[in-house]
Amino acid sequence: MSGMKQNGHRISQVAPGSIGEELELEPGDLLLEINGRPVEDIFDYEYYVDSPSLTMLVQKADGEEWELEIENDYEDLGLTFENGLMSDYRSCSNKCIFCFIDQMPPGMRDTLYFKDDDSRLSFLQGNYVTLTNMKEKDIDRIIRFKLAPINISVHTTNPELRCKMLGNRFAGRSLKLMDRLFKAGTPMNAQIVLCKGINDREELDRTIGDLKAYMPCMESVSVVPVGLSKYREGLFKLEPITKEDALDVIRRVERWQREIFASTGSHFVHASDEFYDLAGLPMPEEERYDGYIQLENGVGMLRLLKTEIEEALGELHRQEAGQEQGAAAALSIATGRLAYPYLKEYVGEICRQYPGRKIQIYPITNDFFGEMITVSGLITGSDLIRQLKGKELGDWLLLPVNMFRAGERVFLDDVTASDVEKALQVHVRIVQSSGRDLVSAILHPDQAPICEHTEGGLPGTAYGYEGYELEEV
């Protein structure tokens, strides 16, 4: 036995029947080393465990150290750690002119003001990262561990302009890291937050053309409009995207789609749903989304919802042929103004096929962040309660999961689903992300736990995407 050590990773859970349980590991034990080396983070751990055998140094609660020779034959050890990343989160070193975190009102919980730009979260949670705080060793690890895909917030491939947009003099230089990833064959996805008069029009064409050169490693590119809240005093002056701007973006994107598809079979670059809504154009057909690679950026969310609803209704009719339908509950649905007209159409189709249902759909105006924010993922409980007070809600109020913190029942302003129930005197059902979930909730609102959801529910995964990366860490 040796002296106490302060470093290491504390185990929080040991899965029953796992190798860890067989080794008599317990919650509270500290993992110190694997194969004689410290474990930097979860990727180090997974890399070492993915082997036929390993040597693990563990410190028990009483300070005793155990050196364990493990024959695991590539099997997971069944250990969960207190810190899921097994490392501190890396904060953002940029001062982006469009950062939504800078547009948050004061007085919210501290975690909502934390700006992460951690490449590891790109692989764990799908976050987009700028590459500006990555070092050569980080790229080496990505290549050595074969981590993929990496999601990159590019915004522009013009080095000087990127420095301006990200407020970081090294932001142009960090673009070269994509060359290393490309040479290593690392799959990538890119995001462009479009700011009017800055990285649009000819600059947008330049960026798409430059990113095309990284195909096939660069698998997709999304173009999303900048989100502007009402809290922009003292920030870089940005103008809202207009219908004319949206039409210009769509014309350019679709021109690139035709050109790239003709030579590669991939549409590659996609404008988000919000651009089509602003332009007053129908959403593209399903085939143009290349399998919905960029759903989390609001690309194809509304088209996919329509497709899933149609498929669910078709399956139900086959299953229920000749069966008598039960009594229909009166219910209501609340969503953001972006999704409202589409949801109204889709729910109308459900009601046509299942008549007798009384459903009210309410678009919620975002008074908290400002009327230009139209997505449901940024709706607060206070806005919801105030605007639905006195409205005809029926027995159930259906709310999309992306209004809530991941895995919880809490809105951005700390109002809970239970608070909504009490204030509006209605049962709340939180609806998961797919069209199938929505159909099920409408037809059988009482067949799921009230105010309860356990899936991840990242912003952007329900009817009405988020798109501004407000995920907490």
ChimeraX attribute file (.defattr): number of C-alpha atoms within 10 A of each C-alpha:
attribute: neighborCount
match mode: 1-to-1
recipient: residues
	/A:1	8
	/A:2	9
	/A:3	9
	/A:4	13
	/A:5	11
	/A:6	8
	/A:7	11
	/A:8	18
	/A:9	26
	/A:10	22
	/A:11	19
	/A:12	16
	/A:13	18
	/A:14	20
	/A:15	13
	/A:16	11
	/A:17	10
	/A:18	14
	/A:19	19
	/A:20	18
	/A:21	16
	/A:22	11
	/A:23	12
	/A:24	8
	/A:25	20
	/A:26	18
	/A:27	16
	/A:28	16
	/A:29	22
	/A:30	24
	/A:31	23
	/A:32	22
	/A:33	20
	/A:34	19
	/A:35	14
	/A:36	12
	/A:37	13
	/A:38	16
	/A:39	21
	/A:40	14
	/A:41	16
	/A:42	18
	/A:43	19
	/A:44	16
	/A:45	16
	/A:46	14
	/A:47	13
	/A:48	19
	/A:49	21
	/A:50	15
	/A:51	14
	/A:52	12
	/A:53	16
	/A:54	18
	/A:55	17
	/A:56	19
	/A:57	20
	/A:58	23
	/A:59	25
	/A:60	18
	/A:61	13
	/A:62	8
	/A:63	15
	/A:64	13
	/A:65	20
	/A:66	16
	/A:67	15
	/A:68	13
	/A:69	13
	/A:70	16
	/A:71	13
	/A:72	15
	/A:73	12
	/A:74	13
	/A:75	14
	/A:76	14
	/A:77	20
	/A:78	14
	/A:79	19
	/A:80	16
	/A:81	19
	/A:82	13
	/A:83	14
	/A:84	13
	/A:85	16
	/A:86	19
	/A:87	12
	/A:88	10
	/A:89	16
	/A:90	16
	/A:91	12
	/A:92	17
	/A:93	16
	/A:94	20
	/A:95	14
	/A:96	19
	/A:97	17
	/A:98	22
	/A:99	21
	/A:100	19
	/A:101	16
	/A:102	17
	/A:103	18
	/A:104	17
	/A:105	14
	/A:106	9
	/A:107	7
	/A:108	12
	/A:109	11
	/A:110	9
	/A:111	11
	/A:112	14
	/A:113	17
	/A:114	17
	/A:115	22
	/A:116	20
	/A:117	23
	/A:118	21
	/A:119	25
	/A:120	21
	/A:121	19
	/A:122	18
	/A:123	17
	/A:124	15
	/A:125	11
	/A:126	16
	/A:127	20
	/A:128	23
	/A:129	23
	/A:130	23
	/A:131	25
	/A:132	22
	/A:133	18
	/A:134	16
	/A:135	11
	/A:136	10
	/A:137	9
	/A:138	14
	/A:139	19
	/A:140	14
	/A:141	13
	/A:142	21
	/A:143	17
	/A:144	11
	/A:145	13
	/A:146	14
	/A:147	17
	/A:148	16
	/A:149	17
	/A:150	24
	/A:151	24
	/A:152	23
	/A:153	19
	/A:154	26
	/A:155	26
	/A:156	29
	/A:157	22
	/A:158	17
	/A:159	17
	/A:160	14
	/A:161	17
	/A:162	23
	/A:163	20
	/A:164	16
	/A:165	22
	/A:166	23
	/A:167	15
	/A:168	16
	/A:169	15
	/A:170	17
	/A:171	25
	/A:172	20
	/A:173	15
	/A:174	20
	/A:175	20
	/A:176	13
	/A:177	15
	/A:178	20
	/A:179	12
	/A:180	15
	/A:181	20
	/A:182	17
	/A:183	11
	/A:184	16
	/A:185	17
	/A:186	19
	/A:187	20
	/A:188	21
	/A:189	23
	/A:190	23
	/A:191	23
	/A:192	23
	/A:193	21
	/A:194	22
	/A:195	20
	/A:196	17
	/A:197	12
	/A:198	15
	/A:199	22
	/A:200	22
	/A:201	15
	/A:202	10
	/A:203	17
	/A:204	22
	/A:205	18
	/A:206	16
	/A:207	19
	/A:208	23
	/A:209	14
	/A:210	14
	/A:211	23
	/A:212	19
	/A:213	11
	/A:214	18
	/A:215	17
	/A:216	16
	/A:217	20
	/A:218	24
	/A:219	20
	/A:220	25
	/A:221	26
	/A:222	26
	/A:223	28
	/A:224	24
	/A:225	22
	/A:226	21
	/A:227	22
	/A:228	21
	/A:229	20
	/A:230	15
	/A:231	16
	/A:232	16
	/A:233	9
	/A:234	6
	/A:235	13
	/A:236	12
	/A:237	9
	/A:238	16
	/A:239	11
	/A:240	13
	/A:241	19
	/A:242	13
	/A:243	15
	/A:244	10
	/A:245	19
	/A:246	21
	/A:247	17
	/A:248	16
	/A:249	25
	/A:250	19
	/A:251	13
	/A:252	18
	/A:253	21
	/A:254	18
	/A:255	14
	/A:256	20
	/A:257	18
	/A:258	14
	/A:259	13
	/A:260	17
	/A:261	14
	/A:262	11
	/A:263	9
	/A:264	11
	/A:265	12
	/A:266	19
	/A:267	24
	/A:268	27
	/A:269	29
	/A:270	28
	/A:271	27
	/A:272	24
	/A:273	28
	/A:274	25
	/A:275	24
	/A:276	18
	/A:277	17
	/A:278	16
	/A:279	18
	/A:280	12
	/A:281	13
	/A:282	10
	/A:283	18
	/A:284	16
	/A:285	10
	/A:286	14
	/A:287	9
	/A:288	18
	/A:289	23
	/A:290	17
	/A:291	11
	/A:292	18
	/A:293	17
	/A:294	23
	/A:295	21
	/A:296	22
	/A:297	24
	/A:298	28
	/A:299	26
	/A:300	28
	/A:301	26
	/A:302	26
	/A:303	18
	/A:304	20
	/A:305	23
	/A:306	22
	/A:307	15
	/A:308	18
	/A:309	22
	/A:310	18
	/A:311	13
	/A:312	19
	/A:313	19
	/A:314	11
	/A:315	11
	/A:316	13
	/A:317	13
	/A:318	9
	/A:319	10
	/A:320	10
	/A:321	8
	/A:322	8
	/A:323	8
	/A:324	7
	/A:325	9
	/A:326	8
	/A:327	10
	/A:328	15
	/A:329	18
	/A:330	18
	/A:331	23
	/A:332	22
	/A:333	23
	/A:334	22
	/A:335	26
	/A:336	26
	/A:337	21
	/A:338	23
	/A:339	22
	/A:340	22
	/A:341	13
	/A:342	18
	/A:343	23
	/A:344	16
	/A:345	11
	/A:346	19
	/A:347	20
	/A:348	14
	/A:349	16
	/A:350	19
	/A:351	15
	/A:352	10
	/A:353	11
	/A:354	14
	/A:355	11
	/A:356	12
	/A:357	16
	/A:358	13
	/A:359	21
	/A:360	17
	/A:361	19
	/A:362	20
	/A:363	21
	/A:364	24
	/A:365	22
	/A:366	21
	/A:367	17
	/A:368	19
	/A:369	20
	/A:370	13
	/A:371	14
	/A:372	16
	/A:373	22
	/A:374	25
	/A:375	28
	/A:376	31
	/A:377	29
	/A:378	26
	/A:379	27
	/A:380	23
	/A:381	21
	/A:382	18
	/A:383	16
	/A:384	22
	/A:385	18
	/A:386	13
	/A:387	14
	/A:388	17
	/A:389	13
	/A:390	9
	/A:391	11
	/A:392	15
	/A:393	24
	/A:394	17
	/A:395	15
	/A:396	23
	/A:397	26
	/A:398	22
	/A:399	23
	/A:400	26
	/A:401	32
	/A:402	29
	/A:403	31
	/A:404	29
	/A:405	21
	/A:406	19
	/A:407	15
	/A:408	17
	/A:409	20
	/A:410	18
	/A:411	22
	/A:412	19
	/A:413	17
	/A:414	16
	/A:415	17
	/A:416	19
	/A:417	23
	/A:418	17
	/A:419	16
	/A:420	22
	/A:421	18
	/A:422	12
	/A:423	13
	/A:424	20
	/A:425	16
	/A:426	17
	/A:427	22
	/A:428	26
	/A:429	26
	/A:430	26
	/A:431	28
	/A:432	22
	/A:433	23
	/A:434	20
	/A:435	24
	/A:436	19
	/A:437	18
	/A:438	26
	/A:439	21
	/A:440	18
	/A:441	20
	/A:442	25
	/A:443	18
	/A:444	14
	/A:445	25
	/A:446	16
	/A:447	10
	/A:448	14
	/A:449	11
	/A:450	16
	/A:451	19
	/A:452	16
	/A:453	19
	/A:454	11
	/A:455	12
	/A:456	16
	/A:457	21
	/A:458	25
	/A:459	26
	/A:460	26
	/A:461	24
	/A:462	30
	/A:463	32
	/A:464	32
	/A:465	33
	/A:466	27
	/A:467	24
	/A:468	24
	/A:469	18
	/A:470	21
	/A:471	17
	/A:472	14
	/A:473	11
